[in-house]
Amino acid sequence: TEVLLHTVDGTVYRTRTRISQWEQLLDDRCVRVHRSYIVNLRFIRKISKTEVTLKDGTALPLSRKMYEGLNQALIHYF
């Protein structure tokens, strides 16, 4: 029922706005990679079939359903 927003400066905000609502509010730089995660494309270092690694080393799960959409978003973003 809560969504945690992590900012570049390390601040974490708690909100009751659903992740699906955030997905609609955020621009094309932010892509849903799992039912629990939305990631800004600028901060992705690498992706595999099952994982997204961020520039800070954080590894997040990548849903099989979201893999192709993430690839397309990366192609269009860069």
Buried (B, 14 or more C-beta within 10 A) or exposed (E): EEBEEBEEEEEEEEEEEEBEEBEEEEEEEBBBBBEEBBBBBEBBEEBEEEEBBBEEEEEBEBBEEBBEEBEEBEEEEE
